[in-house]
Amino acid sequence: MKKETRNKLENFLQRKETLDNLQRMASEGKRSLEIDFDQIVEYDMDLADYLLENPTDFIEAADEILEDITDLPGAHLRVRDLGETVEVRKIRSSHVGKFIQIEGVLTRASDVKPEVTEAVFECQRCGEENKVLQTENNFRKPTICQNPNCGKKGPFQIKVEKSDFRDWQSLRIQERPENLRGGKIPRNLDAIVRDDFVDKATPGNRVTITGVLRAFQEKQRNKRKTTFRKILHVNHIEVQQEGIEETELSPEDEEEIEKLADEHRIDNLIVNSVAPSIFGYDKIKEAISLQLFGCKAVELPDESRIRGDTHVLLTGDPGTAKSQLLKRVTQIVPRGIYTSGKKATGAGLTAAAVKDEIGGGWTLEAGALAVADGGLAGIDEFDKMDSEESGAILESMEQQTISVAKAGIVATLNTRTSILAAANPRMGRFDEFEDIAQQIDLSPLILSRFDLIFILQDKPSEEKDRDLAGHMLELHSEPENVVKPQIDTEMLRKIIIYARKYVDPQFSGENIKKRLEDFFVQWRKAAEREAIPITARQLEALVRLSKASARMRLSEEVEPQDVERAIKLVKHSLKQVGIDSETGKVDVDTIMTGHSGSQRDKFRKVMKIIERLEEEYGDAAPIKEVKEEAASEGIKRDFVEEMIKREKEKGRLYEPEANLISRAVR
């Protein structure tokens, strides 16, 4: 660095404003002075250009000057907010050696390691301590002893306790999903962060990073290649805590959205713009529309949290356009991620411990739910995940965090994500004579986390089939007349951002809340014996959906129409999946526990029969007589066989001898 440039830098760092910041920084025990790039631009444009073109010289000189001013070893200058951001996929060789700014999602973070900056070696011949400054690439040893009376070439032993170290961490930054269009594969950039800026962010965080782009020669089988690997040496990292609502909209966009809301029923336009190429499914499209808008989470005084995101499950026969719906919705919503349960492991959805290519060891890599934080995750083939994998997202769905303990890494990642999942029936198609909930190949724990569950059945109907055939044929002959949405995708995305940014609906009066209260109480009062039509979980879903409906209308108040819309959707969902096939009544326990009230009643009767026969025969009950007595009480043979099999697996029943059954605990 020329003397003139260094003098400018010294003068800049010795301004009163900077000195005040340094004093405050030192009093808080910090070692980094964070400044905006605009401050350098306003002071001297040439100095700002020098930082962009010669960042290594600039930063090293600034750190030296700060150490002199503050008498604080390891003081650093951190420059943020360059104004211009380089997209990860557009980083080129011309950026190597330059100071750049990138934005993305942190998908991987290694453990923090000590990196030696000055190593002390003891000569094993004379005991002289030799200090060697370390470069970033390779570990350097002394070539000759610095003791003039020795001058030997070793051997040398490193003295770890006398060497100087700093913290070191490797990161991986991925392009933001909302910036990808047309099925592009997200690109990644590896980065290294040092000293007091390690552990500033965790996987899943959206970050803005400034730093120096370096290039390191790649090797293959210990031979150097002509290609180089890009690694960003981080100068400043800032975590963007906010969600979709912080995306900038132009004044023109906001004006157009407000005009659209004034002149039309914007909620109807939105619903009609969700996958118009897919025929029918009006209720499902309405539910998905509400899911796109959501409502704000409620932070309680005891630091607990009630989620504002809505989870929706689509389950149905093959060929009912479930996958198409998922793909379309993830294209609409900002921060939409589409993945398949068939291919995703629990780590792929949540988080994984992977080998660090830069520094060795293990690093934590964020999965799809963490990357979609603040957006929506579309998970196809949801039923194809095994119990361990589907269990991995239970915490994510309700608590909206993921607790990770893998390969010695313990962390908590945010997954404030709406989930739209698709699954197939257990036997491929639904049997209308069996309980629907029992035909969904998912545990009751998972099913109960969904606010709405919809059944898509492919039933022959001449009128419906003609309409569907006409729609599909028109798609091929006149697609522009059939598929054109009333609001195009780009504008719909902006409306979602606008609503989440500015609209936070609240219940406008006691009469609105009373309508929800009355619905909840009346439905529960209507319960016969032990059939439970609705629980507090469905009441929470009603609140979320009511607020989402008001937000979709861009209204600050929840009105009766919003509550009625929510009630209709919840009733429609419960009547589809929560019906007890034997009584015809809505029993939410078919979803919450996997067993309806009538099934629990039959279960108790069979257990009573076993108990009575145990007393009669001494030790165990003959299975044949259990079935006969159950049949006399109207309980089918298949139910008894399935129940005995299930209870044996759970260890509650056992067979002491062939054809005899006994209770494990009496």
Buried (B, 14 or more C-beta within 10 A) or exposed (E): BEEEBBEBBBEBBEEEEBEEBBEEBBEEEBBBBBBEBEBBBEBBEEBBEBBBEBBEBBBEBBBBBBBEBBEBEBBBBBBBBBEEBBEBBEBEEEBBBBBBBBBBBBBBBBBBBEBBBEBBBBBEBEEBBBBBEBEEEEEEEBEEBBBEEBEBEBEBEBBEEEBBBEBBBBBBBBBBBBBBEEEEEBBBBBBBBBBBBBEBBBBBBBBBBBBBBBBEEEEEEEEEEEEBBBBBBBBBBBEBEEBBBEBEBEEEBBEBBBEBBEEEEBBBBBBBBBBBBBBBBEBBBBBBBBBBBBBBBEEEEEEEBEBBBBBBBBBBBEEBBBBEBBBBBBBBBBBBBBBBBEEBBBBBBBBBBBEBEBBEBBBBBBBBBBBBBBBBBBBBBBBBBEEEBBBBBBBBBBBBBBEBEBBEBEBBBBBBBBBBBBBBBBEEBBEEEEBBBBBBBBEBBBBBBBBBBBBBBEEEEEEEEEEEEEBEEEBEEEEEEBBEBBBEEEBBBBBBBBBBBBBBBEBBEEEBBEBBEEBBEEBBEEBEEEBBBBBEBBBBBBBBBBBBBBBBBBBEEBBEBBBBBBBEBBBBBBEBBBBBBBBEBBBBBBBBBBBBBBBBBBBEBBBEBBEBBBEEEEEBBBBEBBBEBBEEEEBEEEBBEEBBEEBBEEEEBEEEEEEBBBBEEE
